[in-house]
Amino acid sequence: MRPLPTLLTLSLAAAFGGFAATGINAWLDNRAEATPPSNAAFTLPTAAALPAAVAGQPVPSLAPMLQQAMPAVVSVNTKQVVRVRNPFFNDPILRRLFPQVPQDRINESLGSGVIIDAQKGYVLTNHHVIENADDVQVTLGDGRTVKAEFIGSDADTDIALIRIKADNLTDIKLADSNALRVGDFVVAIGNPFGFTQTVTSGIVSAVGRSGIRGLGYQNFIQTDASINPGNSGGALVNLQGQLVGINTASFNPQGSMAGNIGLGLAIPSNLARNVVEQLVTKGVVVRGTLGLETQNLTQQMLQGLGVDSLRGALVTRVLPGSAAAAAGVQPGDVVVAANDQRVDSAEALHNYEGLQAVGSAVTLDIRRDGKPLKLKATLKEQDRAITGDMLDPRLTGATFVDLPESLRQSGITGVMVSEVKRGGRAAANGLVAGDVIVASSVGEFADLASWRANFQRKPQQLVVRILRGNAQYDALMR
């Protein structure tokens, strides 16, 4: 007679791995193949349901934890009014017969959010969920729908904070995401494809995941818990029902709408906490910077630099007055670690900087002429925006900002024109909001800080290379 499998073991697999159906079928198959014992210890109920306890031990279940956590997860519905021309008027004859009547089209989208402060009504979600929304409505777990107020957002970390006014809200406690380990069990809660209050489970597949194009500053938790469109902004919780991450994306080579393949990404709760604190107190996120320009190493550089690996970020420029200059960093140094976190590339160092606050102390592990060196820097505030008159009179009326991190991840460097005032010389020279300046006659630059540094000496002739949509051209500033 074959021994009866332990039901408690099967139950554990069901609770923590999502394999309940497989476990039960295997158990039933074993029962069918074996000769039924004449004195069985117990028999399954006629409905084939698992008993509440086996030998006095309760069957493990996530239900008690989810009962506490799920009310804090909400549905976020947004509407954006877009003014479009009636395509009927593309006909030249009809354009002469009828006036140009604008039409309003309403774009709607759906995401998730997490209540993190019940008293103040703060709801954490993704920036891309509420971006450009004219109206944001939040549907609570009990079915109530309330209008949300925008508090602030940070596109580069994809974090947004909104506020609702309602009674009897339930919030969720933020855990220390630094304590997460690969293999820890996690549960995703959200509204995929509009299926409200959906729960999926899995494990932490990786921590500190980065290097994914188009997703801003990156320090993601990777999980195989199913994350689909509509899950964005929802909760990733541990088995204590505490928030360890904000679900933000899933990876599928065929696109997110093709379905989940077990590669989900979540923003760590510690990063979200830092962003929220800045949004509440300042309204914006202020980041620290080393003030470096770097590039990746090549095979041809190794011998000359005295290093034996392509891992690291080669310093090509140290901006005057920067944190790196004060720390003693020099061009030709190779940064291999920051605060004991390995730096594999120039982009990895840039990503690390972008996740640090102003005033943060950073210990840099350097290779200088092949010799190891440690330098300590205190990060200074990044320039958020520079007006053209601060650079050159020919740029008066324009405001320049750093590129969105998602654009930088696509391999583009430079600065973006965020605003152009009418009547200014920048407008007369043809600059428009949204232009990306990728090169200039004043010298090479990679970001706003180095763009500004290039204008310490006023150029006699100023030519800029503009990327506008898919077109790129040079323009003389007069």
N, C-alpha and C positions, 0 to 999 in steps of 0.2 A: 504493500500500500504506500503510495506517495505521500509524504508529509504535506500537511496543509500550509500554504504560505501565510505569513503573518500579516494580518489585515492592517495593523498599525504602520508597517513599512510601506504598504501601498498607499496609505492615507498621506504619509509624509511626502511621497512623490507627487501626489495630487495637489497638495497644498503649495509646495514650493517649486515645482517644475512645470506645472500645467499639464501633467500627463495622467490625469485621473482616468480619462476614458481608456487610455491604453492599458493602464494598470488593471482596471476592472475586467476588461476583455481578456487579458492574459490570465487573470484569476479564474474567470468563467471557463476559458479553454482548458485549463488544468483540471478543473472540476469535471468537465465533460470527458476527458481522456482517462481519468482515474476511476477505479471501482469505488462507488460510494461506501464509506465505512458504515458498519452496522450501528456503531455507537458514536456518531459524530458529536463533537463538543457543542456545536450550534449549527443552525441552518440560517440561510439568508431569508429575510422576509419575502413574502410573495411578490412585492413590488421591486425586489432586487435593490433596495436602497441601503446605503451604508448605515450601520447602527450608530447611535450617538456615542457609544463607548464600547470598548473591548477590554474585557478583564478588568473593568473598573477604571480604565484610562480613557480620557476624552480623545476623540479623533481631532487632530490638528485642523484648524480652519483659519483663514484670513478674515472671515466675516466680522468678528468683533473689532479688529483694527479698522477695517473699511467702514464700519458703521460710524466710527469717530472721524475718519478722514474725508469721506466722500462729500458730506455737506459743505465742505470748504471749497470744493471744485465747482466752478460755474461755467456757463456757456456765454461766450462773448460774441454778440452779433453787431456787425458794423454796416453802415451805409455811406456811400460816397456819391455825391451828385456831380456828374460829369456833363459838361455842355458840349454837344456835338452838332454838327451840321446835318440836316436831313439829306441822306444820300440821294433822295429823289431830285435834289437840286444840282446834282453833278451834270445834268443835261444843260448845255449852254442856252438852248431855246427856252427851257422852263425857268432858267435863272433870270431871263429878261421879262418873262411873264409874271413871275411871282417874287415877292420880296424874300430876302434871306431871313427866314424865321428860325431862330436857334431852338434846339430841343434839349431838354434835360434827360439824361439817362442815369438811372440809379444802379450803381454797382453794389452788390451785397456780398459779404463774406462771413464766414463762421470760424470761430476759434474757441479756445478755452482760457480759463483764468483761475487763479487761486487766491482766496481771501487770506491775507496774512495779518490783518489787524481788524477784528470784529468791531471794536469800539469806534475806530476812525473810518472804517469802511474801505480800507486800502485793498485793492485787488492787483495782484501781480500777473502780468501776461507778457507776450512777445511784442516787440516793436512792430514787426511785420503784420501782426494781427490787426492793429489799430492805425497803422500808417495811413495818413491822408483821409481818415474817416471824418465825415461831417456829423455823424450820429453814432453813438455807441450805446447799446442796450445790453444789460447783463441779466441772464436768466438763472435764478438760484436753483438749488437742488430740489426745493419744495415747489417749484413751478412759478414763483413770483418773478416778474420782469421789472427791472428798474433802470432808469437812465443813469449813465456813468459820466463822471466828470474827469477830464484829462488832467493829470498832475505833471507828468513829464515822461520822456523816453530817451533811450540811448541806442541809436541805430547800430553802432559798432559792436555792442554786446547783445543786441536784439532783446533788450529789456525795456518794458514800459510799465508805468504805474498809473492806475485809474482809481477813482473813488466813487463809492455808491452810498446812498442814504437809505437804510432799511433797518428794521428791528430784528432781533433774534438771529443775528448772523453767527456763523461758526467759522473760526479761523483755524489755521494749522501752524504748528510750531516748526521753525526752521532748524534743521539739524546742522551739525558740523560736517560739511561735505568733504573736508580734508581727511576725515576718518574712514571714508569709503575705501574698500579694498576690492580688487578684482575677485569675482566669485560671490560677493554679497548679493542676497536676494533683494529685488526691488519690484515695485508695482507702479504701473502707469495708469493714471486716471484722467479721463478727458472726454471729448465729444467727437470722435472720428466720424467724418462724413455725416455729422448731425445726430449720430446715435449717442444721446446724452448719457452721462454717468457710466461710461464704459470702462471696465477694468481689465487690464492685461498684466501678466507677470513675467518675470525673467530674472536675469542676473546682471551684475555689472560686468560688461565684457572688457572694458578698458577705462582708464582714467587719464586725464590730461591729453585727450585726443586733439590734435591740431593738424594743420597742413591741408585743410579741405577748402578748395577754391570757393569764393563767393559768400563766405559766412562770417566775415568780420573777425574781431579778436576771438581767439579760440582756446578753450581749455575744457573741452567737452567731456561729459560722462557718456560713454558708449554703452548701450544696453541692447539685449535681444528681446526685451519686452516690446510688443507690437506698438509702433507709433505711426499713425497715418494722418493724412490731411484732416484738420479739425482738432487734432491732439495738441497743436501748437499752443503754448501758454499754459498747458495743463500740468498736473503734478506728477513728479516721480518721487515716491515715498519709500522709506525703509520699512522693515517689519514692525517697527514701533509706531508707524503712522506719521512719522516726521518727514518734512519736506527736505529732500536731498538734492533735488534738481527741478528745473523748469523745462519740460519737453519742448524742443524747438524745431527738430528736423529729422527726417529719415533719409537714408541714402539708397537709391536704386538707380542703376545705370540707365534704365528706361524711363526715369522720371518718377516723381513722388506719387503721381496718380496711378502708376502701374502696380502699386501695392507694396507692402512691407516685406523685406527679405531678411529681417533680423538685424538691421544696422540702424538703430535709433540713436539720436543725440540729444543730450539734455545739458542745460547750463547749470553749473554747480550752484548750490544754494549760497555758499559763501560769497561768490562773485555777485549773485543777485542781491544779497544783503548790502554789499558795499555800494552798488549802483543805486538801490532804493534810498539809502541814507543820504546820498548826494542829491538825488532828485527831490527829496523832501526838504532838505535844508538849503540847497542852492538853486534848485530848478534845472541844473545841468550837471553833467559829469565832467570833472576836471581830471586830466591824466598827467602823470609825470613823464619826463623824458630825459634821456641821457645826453641828447644833443650830438648824436653820431650819425655818420653815413657809413654804411657797410655794404659788402658784396660777398657772394659765395666764393669759396676757394675753387681753384682749378688744379688739375694735375701738374700743370707747368709751374705753378707757384710754390709747390711744396718744398722743394730743395732750397730755394732762395729765402723762404720764411723760416726754415728750420723746423718744419712740422712734418709729420708722417701720415696725416689723415686729412681727408676732405671735410671732416666735421669741424664746424666753427663758423664765425662771422669775421671777415677781414675788415678792419677799420680803414676806410679810405679818406675820411675827413672828420675832424673834430671841430665843432662849431665854437667860435670864441665865446667865452663867458658861460659855457654850458657846464652841466654836472660832470660830464666826462672830462672836460678840460681841467676842472678843479681837482678831479681825482688823479690826473696824470696820465690819462689814456693818450696814446700817440697813433698817428697813421702808421699802418704796418703791423699793429698789434692784432692778434687773433683772439677773439673772445670765444672761449670754449664752454663756459658755464656762468650762470648768474644766480647767486644765492643757492649754490649747489644744484641748480636745475640745469641739465645739459642743454647746450646750445648747439644745434646741428647745422644751422644755416643762418643767413642774414635775416630771413623772414621769421625764423624762430626767435631771434633776439628782439626784433620789432614787435612781435606778438607778445612777448614777455613784458616789454616796456608798457605796452598799451593796457595791460591788466593791473598796473601798479598805480597807487595813489601818489599825489604830490607829497614830497617829504619822505618817501620810502627810502630806506637804506638798502643799497644793493652792493653786494660783494661780487666783483667780477674776477673770474679766473682767466688770466691772460697768458698767451704764449708770445714772448717778445724775443726775437732772434733765437727761437727754439727753447728758451728758458722759461719755466713757470713763474708766474707773478700774480699776486693778489692785490687788487685795488678796490678801495671803498668809495662809492659815490652816493650822493643824496639827490634824488630826482627832483628836478625843477618843473614848474608848470609849463605845459605845452601852450603855444599860441593857439587860440581858438579861431581867430579871424584877424585879418590884416586889411586895412583900407588902402586903396591904391595911392592916396596922397602921402602915405607913410613911406612909400617905395620910390615913386617917380611921378612928377606932375602929369605925365602922359597917361597915367593909369587912374587919374582922379575920377571918382564916381563908382569905381568897382570895389567890391569886397571879395577877398580871397580866403578860402578855407582849405584845410587838408582834404584829400580825397576820402570818400567813404571807404572803410576798411574792406568792404566787399569788393569794391572796384580795384583796390590795391592787390587783393588776393588774386585778381585776374591777370596780374602782371603789368598793370599800368602804374606809372609813377608821375608825380607832378602835383599841381594844385588845381582847385576848382573855383570858378567864378560863381559865387553864391548870390550876388546882387549887382545890378548895374543901374545907377540912377540916371534919369533922363537929364539931358543937358550937359552932362559931364564929358570930359575928353575921352574916357573909356568907351562911352556909348557912341561918340562920334567916330571912334576908331573901329567900331563894329563888334565890340565884345558884348555878349549876351549872357544872362544867367544860365548856368548849366555847362558853359564851355569848360573844357579841361586844358590847362596850359601844360604841355608835356616837355617843352624845350624853349630856350630863350637865348638871345645873343649875349646876355650878361653872364652866362656860365651854366654849368651843370647843376641840377638840383633834383632832389627826390621828394621833398615835402615842403610844408609851409615854412619851417624854420630855416632851411637852406635856401629857399626862394628869397626870404627876407635878407639873409646874410649876403647874398649876391649883390644887393643894391647899396652896400656900404660905399661904393664908388659909383657915382651916377654915370651911366653909359651915354656916349654921344649919340649912338643910334640904338634904338630898341626894337627888336624884332621878336615876336613870340610865335611859337608853333601851337596851333589850336586844334584840339580834337573835338569835333561837334558831330554827334551821332556816329555814323560810319565814315565821315569825311575828315581829312586832316589837311591843313594848309597853313602857310606862313602869313603873318600880317605885320605890317610896319606901323608902329605906334607913333603918331605925330603930335 
